[in-house]
Amino acid sequence: MNQYDITVTVNGDKYKRTVAAHETLLQFIREDLMLTGTKDGCCEGECGACTVLLDGKPVNSCLVLAVETDGHDVLTVEGLEKNGELDPLQQAFLDVGAVQCGFCTPGMLLSAKALLNSNPHPSDEEIQTGMEGNLCRCTGYTRISEAIKLAADQMDPNDKAQ
């Protein structure tokens, strides 16, 4: 089995690890780093539950090999809070009741973070397009959209994810 040494920054912390050639970023995050907020949904890139930001762009971590992250920055849901304070998106999801079972929430939050980083005040249509890769089976999408709009109104323009 081929193994590779990687150095990757996750949530601002640098990690040096040896990973198997076939190990996904999802497996690396959950099993090697023990950051279990990123959810293992479909393992096929269909549901978005495993979405993380790779160099600021949303990716399905089930489709990215850990070795591909060598020298890059990854942001998981655990990295959203700062100094014990929830990110405005996390707070907005709570405030409008956009969380029900919570399984999709980490991926939703990170896709929304990427959307707001690139478009601080998206229209309803832009939110819908920006969230296309994330599925929710519980709440429907209206409250998730409302939370993104609320966060956009409250977000500090200097608070950009990596």
LUMDOVEX-461056 format. One line per field, with one value per atom (N, C-alpha, C, O): atom name; chain; x, y, z; residue number from 1. Coordinates in Angstrom, 1 decimal, always signed. Each point is the difference from the previous one (the first is absolute). Layout:
name CA,...
chain A,...
c1 X,...
c2 Y,...
c3 Z,...
resi NUM,...
//
This chain:
name N,CA,C,O,N,CA,C,O,N,CA,C,O,N,CA,C,O,N,CA,C,O,N,CA,C,O,N,CA,C,O,N,CA,C,O,N,CA,C,O,N,CA,C,O,N,CA,C,O,N,CA,C,O,N,CA,C,O,N,CA,C,O,N,CA,C,O,N,CA,C,O,N,CA,C,O,N,CA,C,O,N,CA,C,O,N,CA,C,O,N,CA,C,O,N,CA,C,O,N,CA,C,O,N,CA,C,O,N,CA,C,O,N,CA,C,O,N,CA,C,O,N,CA,C,O,N,CA,C,O,N,CA,C,O,N,CA,C,O,N,CA,C,O,N,CA,C,O,N,CA,C,O,N,CA,C,O,N,CA,C,O,N,CA,C,O,N,CA,C,O,N,CA,C,O,N,CA,C,O,N,CA,C,O,N,CA,C,O,N,CA,C,O,N,CA,C,O,N,CA,C,O,N,CA,C,O,N,CA,C,O,N,CA,C,O,N,CA,C,O,N,CA,C,O,N,CA,C,O,N,CA,C,O,N,CA,C,O,N,CA,C,O,N,CA,C,O,N,CA,C,O,N,CA,C,O,N,CA,C,O,N,CA,C,O,N,CA,C,O,N,CA,C,O,N,CA,C,O,N,CA,C,O,N,CA,C,O,N,CA,C,O,N,CA,C,O,N,CA,C,O,N,CA,C,O,N,CA,C,O,N,CA,C,O,N,CA,C,O,N,CA,C,O,N,CA,C,O,N,CA,C,O,N,CA,C,O,N,CA,C,O,N,CA,C,O,N,CA,C,O,N,CA,C,O,N,CA,C,O,N,CA,C,O,N,CA,C,O,N,CA,C,O,N,CA,C,O,N,CA,C,O,N,CA,C,O,N,CA,C,O,N,CA,C,O,N,CA,C,O,N,CA,C,O,N,CA,C,O,N,CA,C,O,N,CA,C,O,N,CA,C,O,N,CA,C,O,N,CA,C,O,N,CA,C,O,N,CA,C,O,N,CA,C,O,N,CA,C,O,N,CA,C,O,N,CA,C,O,N,CA,C,O,N,CA,C,O,N,CA,C,O,N,CA,C,O,N,CA,C,O,N,CA,C,O,N,CA,C,O,N,CA,C,O,N,CA,C,O,N,CA,C,O,N,CA,C,O,N,CA,C,O,N,CA,C,O,N,CA,C,O,N,CA,C,O,N,CA,C,O,N,CA,C,O,N,CA,C,O,N,CA,C,O,N,CA,C,O,N,CA,C,O,N,CA,C,O,N,CA,C,O,N,CA,C,O,N,CA,C,O,N,CA,C,O,N,CA,C,O,N,CA,C,O,N,CA,C,O,N,CA,C,O,N,CA,C,O,N,CA,C,O,N,CA,C,O,N,CA,C,O,N,CA,C,O,N,CA,C,O,N,CA,C,O,N,CA,C,O,N,CA,C,O,N,CA,C,O,N,CA,C,O,N,CA,C,O,N,CA,C,O,N,CA,C,O,N,CA,C,O,N,CA,C,O,N,CA,C,O,N,CA,C,O,N,CA,C,O,N,CA,C,O,N,CA,C,O,N,CA,C,O,N,CA,C,O,N,CA,C,O,N,CA,C,O,N,CA,C,O,N,CA,C,O,N,CA,C,O,N,CA,C,O,N,CA,C,O
chain A,A,A,A,A,A,A,A,A,A,A,A,A,A,A,A,A,A,A,A,A,A,A,A,A,A,A,A,A,A,A,A,A,A,A,A,A,A,A,A,A,A,A,A,A,A,A,A,A,A,A,A,A,A,A,A,A,A,A,A,A,A,A,A,A,A,A,A,A,A,A,A,A,A,A,A,A,A,A,A,A,A,A,A,A,A,A,A,A,A,A,A,A,A,A,A,A,A,A,A,A,A,A,A,A,A,A,A,A,A,A,A,A,A,A,A,A,A,A,A,A,A,A,A,A,A,A,A,A,A,A,A,A,A,A,A,A,A,A,A,A,A,A,A,A,A,A,A,A,A,A,A,A,A,A,A,A,A,A,A,A,A,A,A,A,A,A,A,A,A,A,A,A,A,A,A,A,A,A,A,A,A,A,A,A,A,A,A,A,A,A,A,A,A,A,A,A,A,A,A,A,A,A,A,A,A,A,A,A,A,A,A,A,A,A,A,A,A,A,A,A,A,A,A,A,A,A,A,A,A,A,A,A,A,A,A,A,A,A,A,A,A,A,A,A,A,A,A,A,A,A,A,A,A,A,A,A,A,A,A,A,A,A,A,A,A,A,A,A,A,A,A,A,A,A,A,A,A,A,A,A,A,A,A,A,A,A,A,A,A,A,A,A,A,A,A,A,A,A,A,A,A,A,A,A,A,A,A,A,A,A,A,A,A,A,A,A,A,A,A,A,A,A,A,A,A,A,A,A,A,A,A,A,A,A,A,A,A,A,A,A,A,A,A,A,A,A,A,A,A,A,A,A,A,A,A,A,A,A,A,A,A,A,A,A,A,A,A,A,A,A,A,A,A,A,A,A,A,A,A,A,A,A,A,A,A,A,A,A,A,A,A,A,A,A,A,A,A,A,A,A,A,A,A,A,A,A,A,A,A,A,A,A,A,A,A,A,A,A,A,A,A,A,A,A,A,A,A,A,A,A,A,A,A,A,A,A,A,A,A,A,A,A,A,A,A,A,A,A,A,A,A,A,A,A,A,A,A,A,A,A,A,A,A,A,A,A,A,A,A,A,A,A,A,A,A,A,A,A,A,A,A,A,A,A,A,A,A,A,A,A,A,A,A,A,A,A,A,A,A,A,A,A,A,A,A,A,A,A,A,A,A,A,A,A,A,A,A,A,A,A,A,A,A,A,A,A,A,A,A,A,A,A,A,A,A,A,A,A,A,A,A,A,A,A,A,A,A,A,A,A,A,A,A,A,A,A,A,A,A,A,A,A,A,A,A,A,A,A,A,A,A,A,A,A,A,A,A,A,A,A,A,A,A,A,A,A,A,A,A,A,A,A,A,A,A,A,A,A,A,A,A,A,A,A,A,A,A,A,A,A,A,A,A,A,A,A,A,A,A,A,A,A,A,A,A,A,A,A,A,A,A,A,A,A,A,A,A,A,A,A,A,A,A,A,A,A,A
c1 +0.8,-0.8,+0.9,+0.9,-1.1,+0.7,-0.4,-1.2,+2.2,-0.2,+0.8,+1.0,-1.6,+0.6,+0.0,-0.9,+2.0,+0.0,-0.6,+0.3,-1.2,-0.6,+0.1,+0.1,-0.1,-0.1,-1.2,-0.1,-0.9,-1.3,-0.4,+0.2,-0.7,-0.6,-1.5,-0.7,+0.3,-1.5,-0.4,+0.5,-1.5,-0.5,+1.1,+0.0,+1.0,+1.1,+1.2,+1.0,-1.2,+1.1,+0.7,-0.7,+2.0,+0.8,+0.2,+0.3,-0.6,+0.2,+0.9,-0.1,+1.0,+0.9,-0.4,+0.1,-0.5,-0.5,+0.4,+0.4,-0.5,+0.2,-1.3,-0.7,+0.3,-1.3,+0.1,+0.9,-1.9,+0.0,-0.5,-0.7,+1.2,-0.4,-1.5,-0.4,-0.3,-1.5,-0.8,-1.2,+1.8,-0.7,-0.6,+0.7,-2.0,-0.7,+0.3,+0.3,-0.6,+0.1,-1.0,+0.3,-1.5,-1.0,+0.5,-0.1,+0.7,+0.6,+1.1,+0.1,+0.8,+1.1,-0.6,+0.5,-1.4,-0.6,-0.6,+0.2,-1.1,-0.7,+0.8,+0.0,+0.8,+0.7,+1.4,+0.4,+0.4,+1.3,+0.0,+0.7,-1.5,+0.0,-1.1,+0.0,-0.9,-1.1,-0.9,-0.6,+0.4,-0.9,-1.3,-0.1,-0.8,-1.2,-1.2,-1.1,+1.3,-1.1,-0.3,-1.2,+2.2,-0.2,-0.7,+0.6,-1.7,-0.8,+0.3,+0.2,-0.3,+0.1,-1.4,-0.7,+0.3,-1.4,+0.0,-0.3,+0.5,-0.2,+1.3,+0.0,+1.1,+1.4,+0.0,+0.8,-1.7,-0.1,+0.0,-0.2,+0.3,-0.1,-1.3,-0.2,-0.9,-1.3,-0.7,-0.9,+1.2,-0.8,+0.5,-0.7,+2.1,+0.6,+0.2,+0.5,-0.9,+0.2,+1.5,+0.3,+0.6,+1.4,+0.7,+1.3,-2.0,+0.6,+0.9,-0.3,+1.5,+1.0,+0.5,-0.2,+1.0,+0.6,+1.5,+0.7,-0.3,+1.3,+0.5,-0.4,+1.4,+0.5,-1.2,+0.0,-1.0,-1.2,-1.1,-1.0,+1.2,-1.0,-0.7,+0.7,-2.0,-0.7,+0.3,+0.0,+0.3,+0.3,-0.7,-0.2,-0.2,-0.5,+1.2,+0.8,-0.6,+1.3,+0.0,+1.0,-2.2,+0.0,+0.6,+0.3,-0.2,+0.6,+1.4,+0.6,+0.0,+1.3,+0.9,-0.3,+1.4,+1.0,+0.8,+0.3,+0.0,+0.8,+1.3,+0.5,+0.1,+1.3,-0.1,+1.0,-2.1,-0.2,+0.0,+0.1,-0.2,-0.1,+1.4,+0.1,+0.9,+1.4,+0.3,-0.1,+0.5,+0.3,-1.2,+0.1,-1.3,-1.2,-0.7,+0.5,-1.5,-0.8,-1.4,-0.6,+0.2,-1.3,-0.7,+0.5,-1.8,-0.9,-1.1,-0.7,+0.5,-1.1,-1.0,+0.3,-1.4,-1.0,+0.6,-0.4,+1.3,+0.6,+0.8,+0.2,+0.3,+0.8,-0.8,+0.6,-1.9,-0.8,-0.1,+0.1,-0.2,-0.1,+1.4,+1.0,-1.0,+1.2,+0.0,-1.0,+1.9,+0.1,-1.3,-0.4,-0.2,-1.2,-1.2,-1.1,+1.2,-1.2,-0.4,+0.8,-2.1,-0.5,+0.2,-0.1,+0.4,+0.0,-1.4,-1.0,+0.9,-1.3,-1.0,-1.2,+1.8,-0.9,-0.5,-1.2,+2.0,-0.4,-1.1,-1.0,+1.2,-1.0,-1.3,-1.1,+1.2,-1.2,-0.8,-1.2,+1.9,-0.7,-0.8,-1.1,+1.7,-0.7,-1.2,-1.1,+1.4,-1.0,-1.3,-1.1,+1.2,-1.2,-0.5,-0.9,+1.6,-0.5,+0.3,-0.8,+2.0,+0.4,+0.6,+0.5,-0.5,+0.6,-1.1,-0.7,+0.6,-0.9,+0.8,+0.4,-0.1,+0.8,+1.4,+0.8,-0.3,+1.3,+1.0,+1.2,-1.5,+0.9,+0.6,+1.2,-2.0,+0.4,+0.7,+0.7,-0.9,+0.4,+1.4,+0.3,+0.7,+1.4,+0.3,+0.6,-1.1,+0.2,-0.7,+0.5,-1.7,-0.8,+0.8,+0.1,+0.4,+0.7,+1.2,+0.2,+0.6,+1.2,-0.3,+0.7,-1.7,-0.4,-0.5,+0.3,-1.1,-0.5,+1.2,+0.0,+1.0,+1.1,+0.8,+0.3,-0.1,+0.6,-0.8,+0.5,-1.8,-0.9,+0.1,+0.2,-0.3,+0.1,+1.4,+0.1,+0.9,+1.4,+0.1,+0.7,-1.4,+0.2,-1.1,+0.1,-1.2,-1.2,-0.6,-0.9,+1.3,-0.5,-1.5,-0.5,-0.2,-1.4,-0.7,-0.4,+0.3,-0.6,-1.5,-0.7,+0.2,-1.5,-0.5,+0.8,-2.1,-0.6,+0.5,+0.3,-0.3,+0.4,+1.5,+0.4,+0.4,+1.5,+0.2,+0.9,-1.7,+0.0,-0.3,+0.7,-1.8,-0.5,+1.1,+0.3,+0.3,+1.1,+1.2,+0.7,-0.3,+1.2,-0.2,+1.0,-2.2,-0.2,-0.5,-0.3,+0.4,-0.5,+0.6,-0.7,+1.9,+0.7,-0.3,+0.5,-1.4,-0.3,-1.5,-0.9,+0.7,-1.4,-0.4,+0.8,-2.0,-0.6,-1.3,-0.8,+0.7,-1.2,-1.1,-1.0,+1.4,-0.9,-0.7,-1.2,+2.0,-0.5,-0.6,-0.8,+1.1,-0.3,+1.0,+0.9,-0.9,+1.0,-0.3,+0.9,-2.1,-0.4,+0.7,+0.6,-0.5,+0.6,+1.6,+0.6,-0.1,+1.4,+0.3,+1.0,-1.8,+0.2,-0.2,+0.8,-1.8,-0.2,+1.3,+0.4,+0.2,+1.1,+1.2,+0.8,-0.6,+1.1,-0.2,+0.9,-2.2,-0.2,+0.2,+0.6,-1.0,+0.2,+1.5,+0.5,+0.3,+1.4,+0.7,+0.9,-1.4,+0.6,-0.2,+0.9,-2.0,-0.3,+0.9,+0.3,+0.1,+0.7,+1.5,+0.7,-0.2,+1.3,+1.0,-0.3,+1.4,+1.1,+0.6,+0.5,-0.3,+0.6,+1.4,+0.5,+0.2,+1.4,+0.0,+1.1,-2.2,+0.0,-0.1,-1.1,+2.2,+0.0,+0.7,+1.0,-1.6,+0.6,+1.3,+0.1,+0.7,+1.3,-0.3,+0.9
c2 -1.2,+1.2,+1.2,+0.2,+0.7,+1.3,+0.9,+0.2,+0.5,+1.0,+1.2,+0.0,+1.2,+1.2,+0.9,+0.0,+0.8,+1.0,+1.3,+0.5,+0.1,+1.2,+1.0,-0.4,+1.7,+1.1,+0.8,+0.5,-0.4,+0.7,+0.8,-0.4,+1.6,+0.8,-0.2,+0.2,-0.6,-0.2,+0.9,-0.1,+1.0,+0.9,+0.8,+0.4,+0.0,+0.8,-0.7,+0.6,-1.9,-0.8,-0.9,-0.6,+0.6,-0.7,-1.5,-0.2,-0.7,-1.4,-0.7,+0.3,-1.1,-0.8,-1.5,-0.4,-0.3,-1.3,-0.9,+0.5,-1.8,-0.9,-0.6,-0.5,+0.5,-0.4,-1.1,+0.0,-0.9,-1.0,+0.7,+1.0,-1.5,+0.6,+0.1,+0.9,-1.9,+0.0,+0.7,+0.0,+0.5,+0.6,+1.4,+0.8,-0.7,+1.3,+1.0,-0.2,+1.5,+1.1,-0.2,+0.3,-0.8,-0.3,-1.0,+0.2,-1.3,-0.9,+0.6,-0.2,+1.0,+0.6,+1.0,-0.1,+0.9,+0.9,-0.7,+0.3,-1.3,-0.7,-1.0,+0.0,-0.8,-1.1,+0.4,-0.4,+1.2,+0.4,+1.2,+0.0,+1.0,+1.2,+0.0,+0.9,-1.9,-0.1,+1.2,+0.4,+0.3,+1.1,-0.6,-0.1,-0.2,-0.8,+0.9,-0.6,+1.9,+0.8,-0.2,+0.1,-0.4,-0.3,-1.3,-1.0,+0.9,-1.2,-0.9,+0.5,-1.8,-1.0,-0.4,-0.8,+1.4,-0.2,-1.1,-1.2,+1.6,-1.0,-0.6,-1.0,+1.7,-0.4,+0.0,-0.7,+1.4,+0.1,+1.4,+0.2,+0.8,+1.4,+0.5,+1.0,-1.7,+0.4,+0.8,+0.8,-1.0,+0.6,+1.3,+0.9,-0.7,+1.2,+0.0,+1.0,-2.0,-0.1,+0.1,+0.5,-0.9,+0.0,+1.3,+0.0,+1.0,+1.2,+0.7,+0.2,+0.1,+0.8,+1.0,-0.1,+1.1,+1.0,-0.4,-0.1,+0.0,-0.3,+1.2,+0.4,+0.3,+1.3,+1.0,+0.7,-0.8,+0.9,-0.4,+0.6,-1.7,-0.5,-1.3,-0.8,+0.8,-1.2,-1.3,+0.1,-1.2,-1.2,-1.1,+0.1,-1.2,-1.2,-0.8,-0.5,+0.5,-0.7,-1.5,-0.6,+0.1,-1.5,-0.2,-1.2,+2.2,-0.1,+0.5,-0.2,+0.7,+0.6,-1.0,-0.4,+0.1,-0.8,+0.8,+1.2,-1.7,+0.7,+0.5,+1.1,-2.0,+0.4,+1.3,+0.7,-0.5,+1.2,+1.3,+1.1,-1.2,+1.2,+0.4,+1.0,-1.7,+0.4,+1.4,+0.4,+0.4,+1.4,+1.0,+1.1,-1.6,+0.8,+0.2,-0.5,+1.4,+0.3,-0.6,+0.1,-0.7,-0.6,+0.7,+0.2,+0.1,+0.5,-0.9,-0.3,-0.2,-0.9,+0.8,+1.1,-1.7,+0.7,+0.4,+1.0,-1.8,+0.3,+1.3,+0.6,-0.2,+1.2,+1.2,+1.1,-1.2,+1.2,+0.9,+1.2,-1.8,+0.8,+0.6,-0.6,+1.8,+0.7,+0.5,+0.7,-1.1,+0.4,-0.3,+0.8,-1.9,-0.4,+0.6,-0.2,+1.0,+0.7,-0.7,-0.3,+0.0,-0.6,+1.0,+1.2,-1.8,+0.8,+0.6,-0.7,+1.8,+0.6,-1.0,+0.0,-0.8,-1.0,-1.1,-0.3,-0.1,-1.0,+0.6,-0.6,+1.8,+0.7,+0.2,-0.1,+0.5,+0.2,-1.2,+0.0,-1.2,-1.3,-0.3,-0.5,+0.8,-0.2,+1.0,-0.4,+1.7,+1.0,-0.2,+0.3,-0.8,-0.2,-1.4,-0.3,-0.6,-1.4,-0.8,-0.8,+1.1,-0.7,-1.4,-0.6,+0.2,-1.3,-0.9,+0.4,-1.6,-0.9,-1.2,+0.0,-1.0,-1.1,+0.4,-0.6,+1.5,+0.5,-0.7,+0.5,-1.6,-0.8,+0.8,-0.1,+0.8,+0.8,+1.3,+0.6,-0.1,+1.3,+0.4,+1.0,-1.9,+0.4,+0.3,+1.0,-1.8,+0.2,+1.3,+0.7,-0.5,+1.2,+1.2,+1.0,-1.0,+1.2,+0.3,+1.2,-2.2,+0.3,+0.4,+0.8,-1.4,+0.5,+1.5,+0.8,-0.5,+1.3,+1.0,+1.1,-1.6,+0.9,+0.3,+1.2,-2.2,+0.3,+1.0,+0.9,-1.1,+0.8,+1.5,+0.9,-0.7,+1.3,+0.7,+1.2,-2.1,+0.6,+0.5,+1.0,-1.6,+0.4,+1.0,+0.8,-0.8,+0.9,+0.3,-0.6,+1.7,+0.4,+0.2,-0.1,+0.5,+0.2,-0.7,+0.7,-2.0,-0.7,+0.1,+0.2,-0.3,+0.0,-1.4,-0.9,+0.8,-1.4,-1.0,-1.1,+1.6,-0.9,-0.4,-1.2,+2.1,-0.2,-1.0,-0.8,+1.0,-1.0,-1.4,-0.9,+0.8,-1.3,-0.6,-1.2,+1.9,-0.5,-0.4,-1.0,+1.9,-0.3,-1.2,-0.5,+0.1,-1.1,-1.3,-0.9,+0.9,-1.1,-1.4,-1.0,+1.0,-1.3,-0.5,-1.1,+1.7,-0.4,-0.4,+0.8,-2.0,-0.5,+0.0,-0.4,+0.7,-0.1,-0.8,+0.2,-1.1,-0.8,+0.4,-0.6,+1.6,+0.3,+1.4,+0.1,+0.9,+1.4,+0.6,+1.0,-1.5,+0.7,+1.1,+0.1,+0.7,+0.9,+1.5,+0.8,-0.5,+1.3,+0.6,+1.1,-1.8,+0.5,+0.1,+0.9,-1.8,+0.0,+1.3,+0.7,-0.4,+1.2,+1.3,+0.9,-1.0,+1.2,+0.1,+1.2,-2.2,+0.0,+0.6,+0.9,-1.2,+0.5,+1.5,+0.8,-0.4,+1.5,+0.7,+1.1,-1.6,+0.6,+0.1,+1.1,-2.1,+0.0,+1.0,+0.7,-0.6,+1.0,+1.4,+0.9,-0.6,+1.3,+0.3,+1.2,-2.3,+0.2,-0.2,+0.3,-0.9,-0.4,+1.2,+0.9,-1.0,+1.0,-0.3,-1.1,+2.2,-0.2,-0.5,-0.5,+0.7,-0.5,-1.4,-0.6,-0.1,-1.3,-1.0,-0.6,+0.4,-0.9,-1.3,+0.0,-1.1,-1.3,-0.2,+0.7,-1.5,-0.3,-0.5,-0.2
c3 +0.0,+0.0,+0.0,+0.9,-1.9,-0.1,+1.1,+0.3,+0.3,+1.1,-0.4,-0.6,+1.0,-0.3,+1.2,+0.8,-0.7,+1.1,-0.5,-1.1,+1.9,-0.4,+1.2,+1.1,-1.5,+1.0,-0.4,-1.1,+1.9,-0.3,+1.2,+1.2,-1.5,+1.1,+0.1,-1.0,+2.1,+0.3,+1.1,+1.1,-1.4,+1.0,+0.6,+1.2,-2.0,+0.5,+0.7,+0.2,+0.0,+0.6,-1.1,-0.8,+0.8,-0.9,+0.5,+1.1,-2.0,+0.3,-1.0,-1.2,+1.7,-0.9,+0.3,+1.2,-2.2,+0.1,-1.1,-1.1,+1.3,-1.1,-0.3,+0.9,-2.2,-0.4,-1.1,-0.8,+0.7,-1.0,-1.3,+0.0,-1.1,-1.3,-0.3,-0.6,+1.2,-0.2,+1.0,+0.0,+1.1,+1.1,-0.5,-0.6,+0.9,-0.4,+1.0,+1.2,-1.6,+1.0,+1.1,+1.1,-1.4,+1.0,+1.0,+1.2,-1.6,+0.9,+0.9,+1.2,-1.9,+0.7,+1.1,+1.1,-1.4,+0.9,+1.2,+1.2,-1.5,+1.1,+0.8,+1.2,-1.9,+0.6,+0.5,+1.1,-1.9,+0.4,+1.0,+1.0,-1.3,+0.8,+1.0,+0.9,-1.0,+1.0,+0.0,+1.0,-2.1,-0.2,-0.6,-1.3,+2.1,-0.5,-0.4,-0.3,+0.3,-0.5,-1.4,-0.5,-0.3,-1.5,-0.1,+0.5,-1.1,+0.0,-1.2,-1.1,+1.3,-1.0,-0.5,+0.7,-1.8,-0.5,-1.0,+0.3,-1.5,-1.1,-0.6,-0.6,+0.9,-0.5,-1.6,-0.6,+0.0,-1.5,-0.5,-1.2,+2.1,-0.4,-0.4,-0.7,+1.2,-0.3,+1.0,-0.3,+1.6,+1.1,+0.5,+0.6,-0.6,+0.5,+1.5,+0.6,+0.1,+1.5,+0.4,+1.1,-2.0,+0.3,-0.5,-0.1,-0.3,-0.6,+1.0,+1.1,-1.6,+0.7,-1.0,-1.2,+1.7,-0.9,-0.1,+0.9,-2.2,-0.4,-0.6,-1.1,+1.7,-0.5,-0.3,-0.9,+1.8,-0.1,-0.9,-0.1,-0.6,-0.9,+0.5,+0.6,-0.7,+0.5,-0.8,-1.3,+2.0,-0.7,+0.8,+1.2,-1.9,+0.7,+0.5,-0.9,+2.2,+0.5,-0.3,+0.1,-0.4,-0.4,-1.3,-0.4,-0.5,-1.3,-0.2,-1.1,+2.2,-0.1,+0.8,+1.1,-1.7,+0.7,+1.0,-0.3,+1.4,+1.0,-0.5,+0.3,-1.1,-0.6,-0.9,-0.1,-0.4,-0.9,+0.9,-0.6,+1.9,+0.8,+0.5,+0.7,-1.1,+0.4,-0.4,-1.1,+2.1,-0.2,-0.1,-0.3,+0.6,-0.1,+1.4,+1.0,-1.1,+1.2,-0.1,-1.0,+2.1,+0.1,+1.2,+1.1,-1.3,+1.1,+0.2,-1.0,+2.2,+0.3,+0.9,+0.4,-0.1,+0.8,+1.4,+0.6,-0.1,+1.3,+0.0,+1.0,-2.2,-0.2,-0.1,-0.1,+0.0,-0.2,+1.3,-0.1,+1.2,+1.3,+0.3,-0.3,+0.8,+0.4,+1.4,+0.4,+0.4,+1.4,+0.8,+0.8,-1.1,+0.7,-0.5,+0.5,-1.6,-0.5,-1.3,-0.9,+0.7,-1.2,-1.2,+0.2,-1.3,-1.3,-0.2,+0.4,-1.0,-0.3,-0.7,+0.2,-1.1,-0.6,+0.9,+0.0,+0.9,+1.0,+0.9,+0.2,+0.2,+0.9,-0.8,+0.5,-1.8,-0.8,-0.2,+0.0,-0.2,-0.1,+1.2,-0.1,+1.3,+1.2,+0.2,+0.3,-0.6,+0.2,-0.9,+0.5,-1.7,-0.8,-0.1,-0.7,+1.5,+0.1,-1.3,-0.5,-0.1,-1.2,+0.2,-0.9,+2.2,+0.3,+0.6,+0.9,-1.4,+0.6,+0.5,+1.1,-2.0,+0.5,+0.1,+0.8,-1.6,+0.0,-0.8,-0.1,-0.6,-0.7,-1.2,-0.3,-0.4,-1.2,+0.4,-0.8,+2.0,+0.4,-0.2,-0.5,+0.9,-0.2,-1.5,-0.3,-0.6,-1.4,-0.5,-0.8,+1.3,-0.4,+0.5,-0.8,+2.0,+0.5,-0.8,-0.3,-0.1,-0.7,-1.5,-0.5,-0.1,-1.3,+0.1,-0.9,+1.9,+0.2,+0.3,-0.5,+1.3,+0.3,-1.3,-0.3,-0.6,-1.3,-0.8,-0.7,+0.7,-0.8,+0.5,-0.8,+2.1,+0.5,-0.1,-0.1,+0.1,-0.2,-1.4,-0.3,-0.7,-1.4,-0.4,-0.9,+1.7,-0.3,+1.3,+0.4,+0.2,+1.4,+0.1,+1.1,-2.2,+0.1,-1.2,-0.9,+1.0,-1.2,+0.0,+1.0,-2.2,-0.2,+0.3,+0.3,-0.2,+0.3,-1.1,+0.3,-1.5,-1.1,+0.1,-0.2,+0.6,+0.2,+1.2,+0.0,+1.0,+1.2,-0.5,+0.3,-1.0,-0.5,-0.9,+0.2,-1.0,-0.9,+0.8,-0.2,+1.2,+0.8,+0.9,+0.5,-0.2,+1.0,-0.8,+0.7,-2.0,-0.8,+0.4,-0.1,+0.5,+0.3,+1.4,+0.4,+0.4,+1.3,+0.2,-0.3,+0.7,+0.2,+1.5,+0.8,-0.6,+1.4,-0.1,-0.9,+1.8,+0.0,+1.1,+0.0,+0.8,+1.1,-0.1,+0.0,-0.1,+0.2,-1.2,+0.1,-1.3,-1.2,-0.1,+0.9,-1.9,-0.3,+0.3,+0.0,+0.3,+0.3,+1.2,-0.1,+1.2,+1.2,-0.2,+0.5,-1.3,-0.3,-0.8,+0.3,-1.2,-0.8,+0.9,-0.1,+1.0,+0.9,+0.9,+0.2,+0.2,+0.9,-0.8,+0.6,-1.8,-0.8,-0.2,+0.1,-0.4,-0.2,+1.3,+0.0,+1.2,+1.3,+0.2,+0.5,-0.7,+0.2,-0.9,+0.4,-1.6,-0.9,+0.5,-0.1,+0.7,+0.6,+1.2,+0.3,+0.4,+1.3,-0.1,+0.9,-2.1,-0.1,-0.2,-0.7,+1.4,-0.1,-1.3,-0.3,-0.6,-1.3,+0.1,-1.0,+2.1,+0.2,+0.4,+0.1,+0.2,+0.5,-1.2,-0.2,-0.5,-1.1,+0.4,+0.7,-1.1,+0.2,-0.9,-1.0,+1.4,-0.7,-1.4,-0.8
resi 1,1,1,1,2,2,2,2,3,3,3,3,4,4,4,4,5,5,5,5,6,6,6,6,7,7,7,7,8,8,8,8,9,9,9,9,10,10,10,10,11,11,11,11,12,12,12,12,13,13,13,13,14,14,14,14,15,15,15,15,16,16,16,16,17,17,17,17,18,18,18,18,19,19,19,19,20,20,20,20,21,21,21,21,22,22,22,22,23,23,23,23,24,24,24,24,25,25,25,25,26,26,26,26,27,27,27,27,28,28,28,28,29,29,29,29,30,30,30,30,31,31,31,31,32,32,32,32,33,33,33,33,34,34,34,34,35,35,35,35,36,36,36,36,37,37,37,37,38,38,38,38,39,39,39,39,40,40,40,40,41,41,41,41,42,42,42,42,43,43,43,43,44,44,44,44,45,45,45,45,46,46,46,46,47,47,47,47,48,48,48,48,49,49,49,49,50,50,50,50,51,51,51,51,52,52,52,52,53,53,53,53,54,54,54,54,55,55,55,55,56,56,56,56,57,57,57,57,58,58,58,58,59,59,59,59,60,60,60,60,61,61,61,61,62,62,62,62,63,63,63,63,64,64,64,64,65,65,65,65,66,66,66,66,67,67,67,67,68,68,68,68,69,69,69,69,70,70,70,70,71,71,71,71,72,72,72,72,73,73,73,73,74,74,74,74,75,75,75,75,76,76,76,76,77,77,77,77,78,78,78,78,79,79,79,79,80,80,80,80,81,81,81,81,82,82,82,82,83,83,83,83,84,84,84,84,85,85,85,85,86,86,86,86,87,87,87,87,88,88,88,88,89,89,89,89,90,90,90,90,91,91,91,91,92,92,92,92,93,93,93,93,94,94,94,94,95,95,95,95,96,96,96,96,97,97,97,97,98,98,98,98,99,99,99,99,100,100,100,100,101,101,101,101,102,102,102,102,103,103,103,103,104,104,104,104,105,105,105,105,106,106,106,106,107,107,107,107,108,108,108,108,109,109,109,109,110,110,110,110,111,111,111,111,112,112,112,112,113,113,113,113,114,114,114,114,115,115,115,115,116,116,116,116,117,117,117,117,118,118,118,118,119,119,119,119,120,120,120,120,121,121,121,121,122,122,122,122,123,123,123,123,124,124,124,124,125,125,125,125,126,126,126,126,127,127,127,127,128,128,128,128,129,129,129,129,130,130,130,130,131,131,131,131,132,132,132,132,133,133,133,133,134,134,134,134,135,135,135,135,136,136,136,136,137,137,137,137,138,138,138,138,139,139,139,139,140,140,140,140,141,141,141,141,142,142,142,142,143,143,143,143,144,144,144,144,145,145,145,145,146,146,146,146,147,147,147,147,148,148,148,148,149,149,149,149,150,150,150,150,151,151,151,151,152,152,152,152,153,153,153,153,154,154,154,154,155,155,155,155,156,156,156,156,157,157,157,157,158,158,158,158,159,159,159,159,160,160,160,160,161,161,161,161,162,162,162,162
//
